[in-house]
């Protein structure tokens, strides 16, 4: 058992608790959160010394473990650039849990990531949610699969139209390829249900959970028209969708609020490496949230190294995003919007024992990092 005492606890599930305690059981789950919780005999004790204590941070969109740091081409296992339609790819088969991004993320207070294929392909494969602590992917999984990656805009056009002179060369081509796949999957499902024996098709089998509404499309879209095209196609087929990157979201905040879809905003820190990023700004999370759009803040790591997720939330807060909303965007909101809010994102009885004791508040001190990081009730980092 692990007992944390004397902390200023942001549970992200209710009011903050001053001089609070957290008890995590031998099963790695939170057993109690509050004041004056008795310390069981034999428990490992951590004195938080009045420091800020929060749930482990959650990144709703990155490529950690698939785009390995410092490896060059050998570590680039996130884009299967031979076919623009590859829904049969699974992130879990490319993840290297010994990539240095994993311990760096824990040092930065990030305990859970949603990671998966890149945006070269119109459809790239499935994302997975997993913990950053561990050495075997199968034991680190929170949920697999959480979403099917698809991409709009520059990337598919550049990788295929410019690279190999094949579709998609235009935004029309990208939309047409995605529609074709969804049409074929729907017909394939209907034929299976009618016992017409359509013949096994790995790509279409992989898309069935999307058509059934069991997992969303995870739509890479920066430009405003690409965002709205992704919504148009999702509405045509009645499938769920999340709007990932959403760089131009502030330009169409009223439209997105009307749609009621979540926006995963980022990566915002750094230069504007392509025309789609011309409007990127730390004002965007505030504008979207004030319009009523549910948001998460993301790194797209390694575009922004995973350990700087809290810094990105701090910069959004500095640009006017409400303090509590900034914390939610990297904890409970990020968890709920990716379908893992039953496990992580808040400090509540029964949830995973993922806790960060901070050396400073990252919403106000951008150099803040973890003093102690706990995953599933085990100390995985100490400064």
Secondary structure as GFF3:
##gff-version 3
##sequence-region A 1 383
A	DSSP	beta_strand	2	10	.	.	.	ID=ss1
A	DSSP	beta_strand	17	24	.	.	.	ID=ss2
A	DSSP	beta_strand	30	34	.	.	.	ID=ss3
A	DSSP	beta_strand	44	47	.	.	.	ID=ss4
A	DSSP	beta_strand	52	55	.	.	.	ID=ss5
A	DSSP	beta_strand	57	62	.	.	.	ID=ss6
A	DSSP	three_ten_helix	72	75	.	.	.	ID=ss7
A	DSSP	three_ten_helix	91	93	.	.	.	ID=ss8
A	DSSP	alpha_helix	101	107	.	.	.	ID=ss9
A	DSSP	beta_strand	110	115	.	.	.	ID=ss10
A	DSSP	beta_strand	123	131	.	.	.	ID=ss11
A	DSSP	alpha_helix	137	140	.	.	.	ID=ss12
A	DSSP	beta_strand	141	151	.	.	.	ID=ss13
A	DSSP	alpha_helix	154	156	.	.	.	ID=ss14
A	DSSP	pi_helix	157	162	.	.	.	ID=ss15
A	DSSP	alpha_helix	171	193	.	.	.	ID=ss16
A	DSSP	alpha_helix	202	211	.	.	.	ID=ss17
A	DSSP	beta_strand	216	221	.	.	.	ID=ss18
A	DSSP	alpha_helix	224	237	.	.	.	ID=ss19
A	DSSP	beta_strand	241	245	.	.	.	ID=ss20
A	DSSP	three_ten_helix	249	252	.	.	.	ID=ss21
A	DSSP	alpha_helix	253	259	.	.	.	ID=ss22
A	DSSP	beta_strand	263	265	.	.	.	ID=ss23
A	DSSP	three_ten_helix	275	277	.	.	.	ID=ss24
A	DSSP	alpha_helix	284	291	.	.	.	ID=ss25
A	DSSP	beta_strand	295	297	.	.	.	ID=ss26
A	DSSP	three_ten_helix	306	308	.	.	.	ID=ss27
A	DSSP	alpha_helix	309	318	.	.	.	ID=ss28
A	DSSP	alpha_helix	323	328	.	.	.	ID=ss29
A	DSSP	alpha_helix	332	337	.	.	.	ID=ss30
A	DSSP	beta_strand	355	358	.	.	.	ID=ss31
A	DSSP	beta_strand	370	375	.	.	.	ID=ss32
A	DSSP	beta_strand	378	382	.	.	.	ID=ss33
###
